[in-house]
Each structure stands twice: as C-alpha cells, then as structure tokens.
Amino acid sequence: MMMEMDGIAGALILGLVIGLSGALAPGPTLVATIRGALAEGWAAGPKVAAGHAALETAVFLAVVAGLGVAAGSVGPAVALLGGAALVVFGAMTVRESRTAVLEASPAGTAAGNPYVAGAVTSAANPYFWIWWLTIGAGLLLDGLAGGLAVAGAFMIGHWAADFGWFGLVAAATAGGRRVMSVGQYRLVLGACGLFLILFGASYLWRAFA
C-alpha cells in the first residue's frame, strides 16, 4: 500500500521540505546561482530557479501522463524505488553535509543567461533524472491518488523551496554577505538528509504494509 498525502496542505508542505533538501545540496544549479549573482545581482536567483522549474514542468507533465495511464501496474515498483532512493539520497546528503560550502567553483564568474543556466545545469545533472524517475515519480503517484490538485500542490511547494533558496543565495551573494555560516549550512543540510532517510524508511514501510 502506497503512502497517501493528507490533502493539498500536506502535499504543499511535503513538497516544500523535500524541495528544500534538494535545493540546499551543493550542485551545478547552486553554483550557477552564485555565479549569476556575482555577474548581475540578486535577480539571477529567481531566473535560475525559473529555468530549473521550466524543465521540471515538462518532466512533471510527462510523469503525470505516464503514471496516469499505468498507475495500477507501476505503483508498487515506483513506491519501492522511491523509498529506496529517498534513503540513499538522504545518506548522500548527510555525507555531503560534512564538507559542504556555499561557494562557486574557482573556474570564473561568467554565468551566461541565468534562465538557460538553470535549465542546462539541471538537465546535465544525472541526479536530477534519477530523482525524478524514483522519488519524484513515487510522490507524484501518491499525489495523483488524491487528485491532480494534490499533485499540483506538491509541485508548488517544491518550486517554492527552489525560488526561496536560490533567491536568498543570490541576494546574499550580490550583497557580499553569507546566507549562513558554514557550520549552520552543514547543520541544516545534514538535518534535511536525516529527514529524507526517515521519510524514505517510512515510505518503504507503508509500501509493504
């Protein structure tokens, strides 16, 4: 039996927390945000997030269409893969939190078009596709069980995390400030990883219940 979301509010909150755990993680999209902010200021954050969200919108529609057709047959498999992936991604996040820093790579500050950077860095990141084919697909399938509005609420929460975090990082970078200390950042990232592990374990438990 798959985990069920408790309505639109629950899906929104879940999307926000899950989305934040992904947005916080060091990666090419975060680097693109920092570089963009150094080049053109705080506006680079929302622009990078918009490029990222545009790609996710296409993936969201494809996943919903595919799962809507074959929900009955793929449900248990997606739940199993999603729960396992949540645990793995959570463990990776906890491990990365030990050395994570909020800095761009030393390869320069040229950012190019931030909209394109957001989409390209997401598409070029294999973890983006792994996440959507496992965790994302499973959570969307749960959302669809409660209706398209619930699945949509999950995505809105997910995007709110992206726009909020990347916007905050860009604003702080453009102002020559830190969003938080290295220690605080690692602590928050580690907490997000722990949440993913616990939620993934709960997801697996419910999948086999």
N, C-alpha and C positions, 0 to 999 in steps of 0.2 A: 504494500500500500504506500503510495507516494505522500510526501509531506504536503499539507494543504495550507495555503496562505489564508489568514483571517481577514479577508476583505481588502478593500482598497487601501485603508490606512496602514494595515500590516504590511502590504506589498510595498507601499511607498517607503516605509521605514526600513524594511529589509533591503530594498534597492539602494537606499542611501548608505547603509552600513557596508553592504557588500561592495558598492561602488567606491566608497572611500578607501576600503582596504586595497583596491586595485590602483586607484589614483595616487595614493601615498607611496606605493612601491617605486623604487628607483627604476628608470627605464627610459627608452628613447623619447617618449612623448613628454615626460617630465623635463628632460634635457632640452627638448625643442621649446618648451615653455620658458625656461630660464634664458636660453639664448635669444628668443624672440623679445623678451622683456628688456634685455640688455640693448637690443637694437632699436625697438620702437616703443618701449614703455609698457604700462600695465595692460593696455588693450590687447597685447599679444596673448594673454591668458585665455580670455573668452574666445578668441579667434582659433587658437589651437584646440580648445575644447570643442568648438563647433565643427572643425574638420574631423575630429575624433568621433563626435556624435553622428555626423553625416554617414560615416562608414558603418557605425553601429546600427543606424536606422535601416540601412539596406540589409544588414545581417539579421536584424530583428524581424523584418518582414519576411525574409526567406525562411528563417527558423519557424516563425508562427505558421506560415503557409505549409511547410513540410510537416510540422508536428500536428497541425490541424487535420491533415489527411491521414496520418498514420499513428495517431496518439495511442490507440489501443495496443498496437503491436510493439512500439518502441518505448513506451512508458517505463516498464521495469528496467530495461537496459540503460536508458538515459538516467534514471534515478540512481542506479548503481555507479555508472561512470561519473555522474555529477558529484555524488557524495565522496567517492574516492578522490576525485580531482580537488575538491574543497580541502580535504585533509592534506593532500600533497602540496597544494599551493599555500596552505596555511603554514606548513612546516618550512617551506622555502622562504616565506615572508619572515617568519621568526628568525631563521638563519641569517637572512639578509639584513635584518634589523641590527645585528651586532656591529656591522661596519658601514651601514648606510649613511650617506651625507647628501645634503641638498646643494649640490654644485653641478655646474655644467662641466663637460669634459674639456680638457685643455686644447682641443682641436680648433679653437677660434670661437668667435661670437656671431658669425654670419648665420642668419636664421632663414632667409628667403621669405616666401609667402607663408604666414603662420597657419592659414587655413589648410594649405597643401601640406605643410609640415605635420599638422595634427593627423590628417588622413594617412599620409605616407608612412609616418613612424608607427602608426597603429597597424597598418596593413603589412609592414615589413617585420613586425614583431611576432614570432611564432607562438608566443604565449597568448597573444590576443585570440588567435584562431583556436588554440587548444581550449582556452577558457570558454569560448562561445559554443564549441562543439560538445562540451561536457557540462560545466557548471551553468553557463547561461541557458543552454537548451533545457536542462532539467528544471531550473527555476521558472522559465517561461512556460513550460508544460504544466507546472503547478499553478501558475497564474491563469492559464487558459482554462483550467478546471473550474475556476470561479468566474470566468468570463473575460472577454477581451479588455474590459476596463481595468481589471485587476492586473493583467499582464502589462497594460499601458502604464499603470501606476508604478509598477516595479521599474520600468524604464525611466520614468520621470525622476524617481528617486535616485536611480543610477546616474543619470545625467546631472542632477543637482549636485552630486558629490564631485563629478568631474569639473563642472563650471566653477563651483565654490572653491575647490582646492587649487586648480590651475590659476584661477583668477587671483587668489590670495598670494600664491607663489610669485606670480608676475608683478603684482602691485608691490610686494615687499622687495623683490629684486630690483625693480625700477627705482625704488626709493633708497636703495643702498642698505636695506635692512634685512634681517633674518626673520623668517616666519616664526621660527622657534629655534632653541638651541639644539645642537647635535644630539645631546642626551635626551631632550624632550622628544625630538623627532624619532629617535630609535625606540623610545619607550612606547610612543603611540603606534608606531609601525608594528612593534612586537605584539602589542595588545590586539591589533587588527588580525595579525596572523593567528593568535590564540583563538580569537573569535571564529575564524574560518575553520580551524581544526575542530572546535567543539560543535559548530553548526554542521560541519561535514559528517561528524560522527553521529549526530542526531538524525541527519538526513538518511544515512545508511541504516540506522536503527528502524526508522519509520518505513524505509523501503522494503525491509524484510519482515515488518510486523504483519 
